[in-house]
Structures are given as C-alpha cells and as structure tokens.
Amino acid sequence: MTIKEEYNKLQKKYNLPNFEDMNNEFEIITIEKIDFLLREIRRKISEKIELLAKLLEGILQPETTLTHFKESNIFSDEEREEVYGLFRSLMFFHRASIETALNENDKKTADFINSFWKKWTKIKNNLEKTVKKVKDSWEKETEFKQELSYIR
C-alpha cells in the first residue's frame, strides 16, 4: 500500500485534510514507513513548527550573533508583540505534539493534526509577512561598524 492510499484510508476515518494539501505543506510523501503514518505526519509537522519557532525566538530573544542582532532590530515593539503571538501559537502546537507523543494512538494523533490544520493557514500567512521582512532586511545597506559595535 502506498502512503497516499494509507493516508486516504485514514483521512476518511478521521476527517483529515486532503492528501495533496498535507503533502504540499509537510512533504509527507517522503515518509518511508507507513506502519505509524499519522505519527510520522505529526513528526513532520513538529519539525516545521520547531524550525519556524527558532526563527521567531531569535527575533524575540536574540543571542549575541550578528544575525539575531540585525533581524531583531528591524521590528518595532508593536511588531514584536505580533511576532510573540505567532511564537506562542507555534509553541502551543509544538508542546501539544509532545503531549500527544506521550500516549499516542491514531485518534489522538489525528485530533492533533486536525487541530493544527485549522490554525495553520492563519499562522502561515502571518509568518510569511514576518519572514519576508527578515529576508528583505538583508538587502538593505547598513553600516558594518554599527552592526559590529553590538558584538564588542
């Protein structure tokens, strides 16, 4: 049985999002074993959440790196509040994933996936704005001495 076939069977049983959407967002077609397919999908979701949360954490609580310093300084206090709201949402789902993993079964995992999916579009749209702002900051000229003064 292929991943898609197994997913479609589980989709009907647990009312999961469609395969193509999930695959587009979390590359579930790359899962090698389908014995615990929903668990593997939860792990894929968690990996993406963790990557995005680390980016936001660097903005909110920068380490003493040039990257974090530069990216953190492009946000106003109001924008930081919005970033923090995104961070909170991501961390909620990251911790929910861990909670699900502690005593996992297909029903609990499907509930996690469905709950996350309902919020994902809104979270993703707001993340896109934040990531674009961070990316664009690297095209803008800044004085190198000013940025290095932070590290000294």
MDTraj code that builds the backbone (N, CA, C; nanometers):
import mdtraj as md
import numpy as np

residues = "MET THR ILE LYS GLU GLU TYR ASN LYS LEU GLN LYS LYS TYR ASN LEU PRO ASN PHE GLU ASP MET ASN ASN GLU PHE GLU ILE ILE THR ILE GLU LYS ILE ASP PHE LEU LEU ARG GLU ILE ARG ARG LYS ILE SER GLU LYS ILE GLU LEU LEU ALA LYS LEU LEU GLU GLY ILE LEU GLN PRO GLU THR THR LEU THR HIS PHE LYS GLU SER ASN ILE PHE SER ASP GLU GLU ARG GLU GLU VAL TYR GLY LEU PHE ARG SER LEU MET PHE PHE HIS ARG ALA SER ILE GLU THR ALA LEU ASN GLU ASN ASP LYS LYS THR ALA ASP PHE ILE ASN SER PHE TRP LYS LYS TRP THR LYS ILE LYS ASN ASN LEU GLU LYS THR VAL LYS LYS VAL LYS ASP SER TRP GLU LYS GLU THR GLU PHE LYS GLN GLU LEU SER TYR ILE ARG".split()
xyz = np.array([
    [0.0853, -0.1185, 0.0000],
    [0.0000, 0.0000, 0.0000],
    [0.0897, 0.1246, 0.0000],
    [0.0539, 0.2235, -0.0802],
    [0.1318, 0.3472, -0.0862],
    [0.0927, 0.4404, 0.0287],
    [0.1753, 0.5395, 0.0508],
    [0.1458, 0.6391, 0.1543],
    [0.0132, 0.7072, 0.1235],
    [-0.0071, 0.7428, -0.0013],
    [-0.1303, 0.8117, -0.0386],
    [-0.2524, 0.7239, -0.0108],
    [-0.2449, 0.5980, -0.0449],
    [-0.3568, 0.5067, -0.0206],
    [-0.3850, 0.4920, 0.1292],
    [-0.2792, 0.4760, 0.2057],
    [-0.2961, 0.4634, 0.3516],
    [-0.3505, 0.5930, 0.4105],
    [-0.2983, 0.7055, 0.3633],
    [-0.3471, 0.8338, 0.4128],
    [-0.4959, 0.8521, 0.3802],
    [-0.5337, 0.8207, 0.2582],
    [-0.6745, 0.8362, 0.2183],
    [-0.7673, 0.7510, 0.3039],
    [-0.7206, 0.6321, 0.3420],
    [-0.7987, 0.5459, 0.4313],
    [-0.8144, 0.6139, 0.5687],
    [-0.7051, 0.6681, 0.6197],
    [-0.7083, 0.7375, 0.7491],
    [-0.7854, 0.8691, 0.7399],
    [-0.7756, 0.9330, 0.6240],
    [-0.8472, 1.0599, 0.6029],
    [-0.9976, 1.0387, 0.6183],
    [-1.0482, 0.9338, 0.5589],
    [-1.1914, 0.9035, 0.5691],
    [-1.2308, 0.8728, 0.7129],
    [-1.1480, 0.7977, 0.7808],
    [-1.1788, 0.7555, 0.9170],
    [-1.1766, 0.8727, 1.0161],
    [-1.0792, 0.9664, 0.9976],
    [-1.0594, 1.0741, 1.0953],
    [-1.0875, 1.2139, 1.0411],
    [-1.1422, 1.2212, 0.9199],
    [-1.1751, 1.3507, 0.8590],
    [-1.0531, 1.4431, 0.8501],
    [-0.9436, 1.3883, 0.8031],
    [-0.8177, 1.4631, 0.7906],
    [-0.8199, 1.5539, 0.6676],
    [-0.7313, 1.6532, 0.6631],
    [-0.7173, 1.7370, 0.5425],
    [-0.6795, 1.6492, 0.4228],
    [-0.7011, 1.7032, 0.3030],
    [-0.6707, 1.6192, 0.1870],
    [-0.5203, 1.5971, 0.1719],
    [-0.4888, 1.4880, 0.1074],
    [-0.3501, 1.4436, 0.0944],
    [-0.2622, 1.5475, 0.0259],
    [-0.3096, 1.6035, -0.0845],
    [-0.2277, 1.6967, -0.1616],
    [-0.1895, 1.8198, -0.0783],
    [-0.2842, 1.8727, -0.0031],
    [-0.2549, 1.9886, 0.0822],
    [-0.1518, 1.9536, 0.1895],
    [-0.1711, 1.8420, 0.2549],
    [-0.0770, 1.7997, 0.3595],
    [0.0612, 1.7722, 0.3007],
    [0.0624, 1.7101, 0.1849],
    [0.1899, 1.6800, 0.1206],
    [0.2614, 1.8084, 0.0789],
    [0.1868, 1.9024, 0.0259],
    [0.2457, 2.0288, -0.0157],
    [0.3081, 2.1031, 0.1030],
    [0.2435, 2.0998, 0.2163],
    [0.2922, 2.1722, 0.3340],
    [0.4011, 2.0977, 0.4100],
    [0.3898, 1.9647, 0.4189],
    [0.4780, 1.8903, 0.5092],
    [0.5522, 1.7746, 0.4427],
    [0.5443, 1.7648, 0.3103],
    [0.6185, 1.6649, 0.2332],
    [0.6008, 1.5238, 0.2891],
    [0.4769, 1.4871, 0.3131],
    [0.4511, 1.3572, 0.3745],
    [0.4792, 1.2403, 0.2800],
    [0.4894, 1.2676, 0.1518],
    [0.5206, 1.1617, 0.0552],
    [0.6606, 1.1047, 0.0810],
    [0.7450, 1.1799, 0.1513],
    [0.8820, 1.1341, 0.1783],
    [0.8894, 1.0379, 0.2975],
    [0.7785, 1.0157, 0.3654],
    [0.7760, 0.9210, 0.4771],
    [0.8026, 0.7817, 0.4212],
    [0.8974, 0.7121, 0.4831],
    [0.9399, 0.5844, 0.4283],
    [0.8556, 0.4658, 0.4738],
    [0.8108, 0.4671, 0.5999],
    [0.7329, 0.3541, 0.6515],
    [0.5936, 0.4026, 0.6893],
    [0.4936, 0.3230, 0.6536],
    [0.3558, 0.3665, 0.6785],
    [0.2915, 0.2978, 0.7981],
    [0.3692, 0.2187, 0.8726],
    [0.3124, 0.1475, 0.9873],
    [0.2472, 0.2425, 1.0873],
    [0.3099, 0.3551, 1.1119],
    [0.2577, 0.4571, 1.2035],
    [0.2506, 0.5896, 1.1283],
    [0.1747, 0.5913, 1.0211],
    [0.1722, 0.7063, 0.9311],
    [0.1321, 0.8356, 1.0017],
    [0.0296, 0.8334, 1.0821],
    [-0.0137, 0.9565, 1.1489],
    [0.0932, 1.0093, 1.2433],
    [0.1641, 0.9213, 1.3110],
    [0.2741, 0.9636, 1.3986],
    [0.3850, 1.0309, 1.3176],
    [0.4144, 0.9727, 1.2037],
    [0.5186, 1.0301, 1.1175],
    [0.4762, 1.1675, 1.0649],
    [0.3494, 1.1818, 1.0326],
    [0.2989, 1.3121, 0.9878],
    [0.3080, 1.4132, 1.1014],
    [0.2725, 1.3718, 1.2226],
    [0.2846, 1.4608, 1.3385],
    [0.4297, 1.5050, 1.3564],
    [0.5221, 1.4124, 1.3379],
    [0.6649, 1.4467, 1.3493],
    [0.7067, 1.5477, 1.2418],
    [0.6583, 1.5290, 1.1202],
    [0.6893, 1.6243, 1.0112],
    [0.6364, 1.7635, 1.0462],
    [0.5150, 1.7686, 1.0973],
    [0.4561, 1.8962, 1.1382],
    [0.5414, 1.9589, 1.2482],
    [0.5810, 1.8794, 1.3455],
    [0.6618, 1.9295, 1.4570],
    [0.7962, 1.9835, 1.4108],
    [0.8571, 1.9176, 1.3125],
    [0.9852, 1.9656, 1.2597],
    [0.9703, 2.1047, 1.1997],
    [0.8646, 2.1247, 1.1250],
    [0.8419, 2.2554, 1.0634],
    [0.8108, 2.3604, 1.1701],
    [0.7305, 2.3234, 1.2668],
    [0.6985, 2.4150, 1.3768],
    [0.8270, 2.4561, 1.4480],
    [0.9127, 2.3608, 1.4779],
    [1.0370, 2.3890, 1.5502],
    [1.1279, 2.4828, 1.4713],
    [1.1407, 2.4601, 1.3418],
    [1.2221, 2.5466, 1.2565],
    [1.1711, 2.6902, 1.2607],
    [1.0420, 2.7073, 1.2467],
    [0.9823, 2.8408, 1.2454],
    [0.9893, 2.9067, 1.3830],
    [0.9684, 2.8293, 1.4878],
    [0.9757, 2.8841, 1.6234],
    [1.1168, 2.9332, 1.6552],
    [1.2183, 2.8620, 1.6080],
    [1.3572, 2.9052, 1.6315],
    [1.3851, 3.0386, 1.5635],
    [1.3320, 3.0576, 1.4452],
    [1.3490, 3.1851, 1.3763],
    [1.2852, 3.2971, 1.4584],
    [1.1635, 3.2762, 1.5031],
    [1.0929, 3.3784, 1.5804],
    [1.1605, 3.4027, 1.7148],
    [1.2103, 3.2980, 1.7763],
    [1.2788, 3.3138, 1.9045],
    [1.4036, 3.4008, 1.8898],
    [1.4733, 3.3875, 1.7780],
    [1.5898, 3.4709, 1.7513],
    [1.5539, 3.6178, 1.7375],
    [1.4344, 3.6460, 1.6914],
    [1.3860, 3.7836, 1.6808],
    [1.3477, 3.8363, 1.8191],
    [1.2817, 3.7534, 1.8965],
    [1.2296, 3.7950, 2.0265],
    [1.3364, 3.7981, 2.1356],
    [1.4267, 3.7017, 2.1332],
    [1.5312, 3.6906, 2.2349],
    [1.6632, 3.6618, 2.1635],
    [1.7213, 3.7656, 2.1038],
    [1.8404, 3.7423, 2.0223],
    [1.9611, 3.6992, 2.1053],
    [2.0337, 3.6033, 2.0508],
    [2.1620, 3.5653, 2.1084],
    [2.2633, 3.6679, 2.0607],
    [2.3826, 3.6568, 2.1087],
    [2.4845, 3.7538, 2.0686],
    [2.5478, 3.7129, 1.9358],
    [2.4634, 3.7106, 1.8331],
    [2.5127, 3.6842, 1.6984],
    [2.4717, 3.8004, 1.6096],
    [2.5479, 3.8233, 1.5092],
    [2.5176, 3.9299, 1.4150],
    [2.3823, 3.9077, 1.3487],
    [2.3529, 3.7844, 1.3144],
    [2.2255, 3.7525, 1.2505],
    [2.1087, 3.7909, 1.3398],
    [2.1102, 3.7448, 1.4639],
    [1.9996, 3.7746, 1.5552],
    [1.9900, 3.9236, 1.5844],
    [2.1040, 3.9881, 1.6018],
    [2.1024, 4.1311, 1.6305],
    [2.0375, 4.2074, 1.5160],
    [2.0812, 4.1809, 1.3952],
    [2.0272, 4.2527, 1.2790],
    [1.8777, 4.2253, 1.2633],
    [1.8386, 4.0994, 1.2686],
    [1.6991, 4.0647, 1.2454],
    [1.6077, 4.1134, 1.3574],
    [1.6569, 4.1141, 1.4767],
    [1.5763, 4.1604, 1.5897],
    [1.5507, 4.3104, 1.5835],
    [1.6482, 4.3845, 1.5375],
    [1.6388, 4.5307, 1.5385],
    [1.5494, 4.5900, 1.4304],
    [1.4994, 4.5108, 1.3398],
    [1.4141, 4.5663, 1.2338],
    [1.2674, 4.5730, 1.2755],
    [1.2348, 4.5196, 1.3925],
    [1.0959, 4.5151, 1.4374],
    [1.0675, 4.6203, 1.5439],
    [0.9532, 4.6864, 1.5293],
    [0.9066, 4.7807, 1.6320],
    [0.8510, 4.6998, 1.7498],
    [0.8251, 4.7666, 1.8599],
    [0.7671, 4.6985, 1.9763],
    [0.6323, 4.6355, 1.9414],
    [0.5523, 4.7070, 1.8645],
    [0.4218, 4.6548, 1.8237],
    [0.4375, 4.5299, 1.7368],
    [0.5324, 4.5333, 1.6451],
    [0.5569, 4.4171, 1.5590],
    [0.6091, 4.2985, 1.6413],
    [0.6911, 4.3271, 1.7419],
    [0.7412, 4.2210, 1.8297],
    [0.6255, 4.1515, 1.9026],
    [0.5250, 4.2291, 1.9395],
    [0.4064, 4.1703, 2.0033],
    [0.3387, 4.0723, 1.9085],
    [0.3298, 4.1094, 1.7818],
    [0.2707, 4.0198, 1.6821],
    [0.3570, 3.8947, 1.6642],
    [0.4885, 3.9154, 1.6593],
    [0.5808, 3.8016, 1.6467],
    [0.5656, 3.7097, 1.7675],
    [0.5515, 3.7688, 1.8848],
    [0.5343, 3.6888, 2.0058],
    [0.4038, 3.6074, 1.9996],
    [0.2992, 3.6662, 1.9471],
    [0.1732, 3.5935, 1.9304],
    [0.1904, 3.4724, 1.8388],
    [0.2648, 3.4903, 1.7302],
    [0.2941, 3.3777, 1.6401],
    [0.3767, 3.2717, 1.7120],
    [0.4767, 3.3173, 1.7858],
    [0.5637, 3.2269, 1.8605],
    [0.4816, 3.1447, 1.9602],
    [0.3916, 3.2106, 2.0313],
    [0.3056, 3.1414, 2.1278],
    [0.2216, 3.0344, 2.0583],
    [0.1650, 3.0684, 1.9433],
    [0.0841, 2.9708, 1.8691],
    [0.1675, 2.8497, 1.8292],
    [0.2852, 2.8753, 1.7767],
    [0.3721, 2.7651, 1.7354],
    [0.4128, 2.6791, 1.8546],
    [0.4485, 2.7444, 1.9649],
    [0.4913, 2.6685, 2.0826],
    [0.3761, 2.5874, 2.1419],
    [0.2553, 2.6420, 2.1370],
    [0.1396, 2.5656, 2.1843],
    [0.1299, 2.4339, 2.1068],
    [0.1385, 2.4425, 1.9739],
    [0.1250, 2.3218, 1.8934],
    [0.2470, 2.2306, 1.9069],
    [0.3642, 2.2884, 1.9263],
    [0.4830, 2.2050, 1.9473],
    [0.4676, 2.1242, 2.0760],
    [0.4221, 2.1890, 2.1806],
    [0.4016, 2.1196, 2.3080],
    [0.2833, 2.0232, 2.3000],
    [0.1818, 2.0576, 2.2230],
    [0.0693, 1.9659, 2.2031],
    [0.1160, 1.8397, 2.1305],
    [0.2090, 1.8548, 2.0394],
    [0.2646, 1.7402, 1.9689],
    [0.3397, 1.6491, 2.0661],
    [0.4164, 1.7101, 2.1549],
    [0.4894, 1.6314, 2.2550],
    [0.3915, 1.5594, 2.3472],
    [0.2884, 1.6311, 2.3896],
    [0.1866, 1.5706, 2.4752],
    [0.1209, 1.4514, 2.4052],
    [0.0905, 1.4674, 2.2775],
    [0.0298, 1.3597, 2.2003],
    [0.1241, 1.2398, 2.1931],
    [0.2524, 1.2654, 2.1767],
    [0.3508, 1.1577, 2.1638],
    [0.3655, 1.0751, 2.2907],
    [0.3315, 1.1320, 2.4044],
    [0.3499, 1.0606, 2.5308],
    [0.2598, 0.9383, 2.5448],
    [0.1416, 0.9457, 2.4890],
    [0.0461, 0.8353, 2.4994],
    [-0.0306, 0.8282, 2.3678],
    [0.0423, 0.7977, 2.2634],
    [-0.0098, 0.8162, 2.1283],
    [-0.0972, 0.7014, 2.0797],
    [-0.2014, 0.7403, 2.0084],
    [-0.2821, 0.6461, 1.9308],
    [-0.3343, 0.7246, 1.8102],
    [-0.3875, 0.6542, 1.7113],
    [-0.4290, 0.7209, 1.5874],
    [-0.5333, 0.8292, 1.6116],
    [-0.6253, 0.8078, 1.7009],
    [-0.7307, 0.9071, 1.7268],
    [-0.6697, 1.0361, 1.7832],
    [-0.5848, 1.0239, 1.8835],
    [-0.5209, 1.1418, 1.9436],
    [-0.4338, 1.2148, 1.8411],
    [-0.3617, 1.1396, 1.7621],
    [-0.2738, 1.1999, 1.6626],
    [-0.3557, 1.2691, 1.5542],
    [-0.4613, 1.2070, 1.5104],
    [-0.5494, 1.2691, 1.4108],
    [-0.6125, 1.3961, 1.4667],
    [-0.6508, 1.3934, 1.5941],
    [-0.7061, 1.5141, 1.6573],
    [-0.6033, 1.6268, 1.6577],
    [-0.4774, 1.5933, 1.6888],
    [-0.3709, 1.6937, 1.6852],
    [-0.3568, 1.7512, 1.5438],
    [-0.3493, 1.6643, 1.4439],
    [-0.3312, 1.7086, 1.3050],
    [-0.4469, 1.7996, 1.2638],
    [-0.5686, 1.7603, 1.2931],
    [-0.6853, 1.8412, 1.2564],
    [-0.6873, 1.9753, 1.3293],
    [-0.6530, 1.9745, 1.4552],
    [-0.6497, 2.0976, 1.5334],
    [-0.5446, 2.1941, 1.4776],
    [-0.4273, 2.1419, 1.4500],
    [-0.3206, 2.2247, 1.3925],
    [-0.3610, 2.2771, 1.2550],
    [-0.4165, 2.1913, 1.1731],
    [-0.4524, 2.2294, 1.0358],
    [-0.5514, 2.3451, 1.0335],
    [-0.6454, 2.3465, 1.1277],
    [-0.7453, 2.4540, 1.1345],
    [-0.6805, 2.5902, 1.1573],
    [-0.5676, 2.5936, 1.2262],
    [-0.4988, 2.7199, 1.2585],
    [-0.3834, 2.7504, 1.1624],
    [-0.3359, 2.6505, 1.0908],
    [-0.2139, 2.6626, 1.0122],
    [-0.2201, 2.7741, 0.9076],
    [-0.3289, 2.7883, 0.8342],
    [-0.3367, 2.8887, 0.7280],
    [-0.3164, 3.0293, 0.7840],
    [-0.3829, 3.0600, 0.8935],
    [-0.3672, 3.1921, 0.9544],
    [-0.2247, 3.2121, 1.0066],
    [-0.1723, 3.1124, 1.0761],
    [-0.0353, 3.1213, 1.1273],
    [0.0616, 3.1409, 1.0111],
    [0.0456, 3.0607, 0.9080],
    [0.1365, 3.0654, 0.7927],
    [0.1323, 3.2022, 0.7240],
    [0.0141, 3.2578, 0.7056],
    [0.0037, 3.3891, 0.6414],
    [0.0780, 3.4962, 0.7212],
    [0.0640, 3.4937, 0.8523],
    [0.1352, 3.5903, 0.9360],
    [0.2855, 3.5638, 0.9379],
    [0.3229, 3.4379, 0.9354],
    [0.4649, 3.4036, 0.9291],
    [0.5286, 3.4521, 0.7991],
    [0.4552, 3.4414, 0.6899],
    [0.5086, 3.4855, 0.5610],
    [0.5468, 3.6329, 0.5647],
    [0.4646, 3.7150, 0.6292],
    [0.4961, 3.8578, 0.6407],
    [0.6223, 3.8794, 0.7234],
    [0.6330, 3.8068, 0.8327],
    [0.7494, 3.8208, 0.9205],
    [0.8765, 3.7743, 0.8513],
    [0.8705, 3.6597, 0.7875],
    [0.9881, 3.6054, 0.7194],
    [1.0299, 3.6958, 0.6036],
    [0.9338, 3.7503, 0.5312],
    [0.9656, 3.8435, 0.4222],
    [1.0375, 3.9666, 0.4771],
    [0.9917, 4.0197, 0.5884],
    [1.0554, 4.1371, 0.6484],
    [1.1996, 4.1040, 0.6883],
    [1.2202, 3.9875, 0.7468],
    [1.3555, 3.9461, 0.7855],
    [1.4433, 3.9309, 0.6614],
    [1.3912, 3.8633, 0.5610],
    [1.4675, 3.8419, 0.4371],
    [1.5044, 3.9750, 0.3731],
    [1.4048, 4.0642, 0.3623],
    [1.4288, 4.1935, 0.2982],
    [1.5307, 4.2780, 0.3738],
    [1.5414, 4.2575, 0.5037],
    [1.6381, 4.3358, 0.5823],
    [1.7811, 4.3089, 0.5376],
    [1.8042, 4.1943, 0.4810],
    [1.9390, 4.1585, 0.4371],
    [1.9770, 4.2250, 0.3052],
    [1.8803, 4.2789, 0.2348],
    [1.9114, 4.3521, 0.1111],
    [1.9447, 4.4980, 0.1385],
    [1.8993, 4.5473, 0.2510],
    [1.9206, 4.6877, 0.2831],
    [2.0633, 4.7098, 0.3312],
    [2.1211, 4.8169, 0.2831],
    [2.2557, 4.8529, 0.3250],
    [2.2538, 4.9039, 0.4685],
    [2.3431, 4.8536, 0.5477],
    [2.3633, 4.9062, 0.6822],
    [2.5117, 4.9253, 0.7023],
    [2.5437, 5.0048, 0.7978],
    [2.6846, 5.0296, 0.8246],
    [2.7404, 4.9121, 0.9035],
    [2.8418, 4.8518, 0.8504],
    [2.9009, 4.7335, 0.9105],
    [2.9526, 4.7640, 1.0515],
    [3.0125, 4.8799, 1.0710],
    [3.0672, 4.9169, 1.2026],
    [2.9557, 4.9235, 1.3065],
    [2.8405, 4.9736, 1.2671],
    [2.7281, 4.9837, 1.3589],
    [2.6848, 4.8437, 1.4043],
    [2.6792, 4.7504, 1.3134],
    [2.6376, 4.6155, 1.3478],
    [2.7430, 4.5444, 1.4324],
    [2.8701, 4.5700, 1.4035],
    [2.9769, 4.5069, 1.4819],
    [2.9842, 4.5632, 1.6224],
    [2.9432, 4.6888, 1.6410],
    [2.9515, 4.7501, 1.7737],
    [2.8673, 4.6740, 1.8747],
    [2.7650, 4.6066, 1.8297],
    [2.6797, 4.5278, 1.9176],
    [2.7573, 4.4122, 1.9796],
    [2.8445, 4.3530, 1.9013],
    [2.9170, 4.2334, 1.9440],
    [3.0305, 4.2674, 2.0393],
    [3.0865, 4.3852, 2.0265],
    [3.2017, 4.4216, 2.1121],
    [3.1653, 4.4378, 2.2551],
])
top = md.Topology()
chain = top.add_chain()
for i, resn in enumerate(residues, 1):
    res = top.add_residue(resn, chain, resSeq=i)
    for name in ("N", "CA", "C"):
        top.add_atom(name, md.element.get_by_symbol(name[0]), res)
traj = md.Trajectory(xyz[None], top)
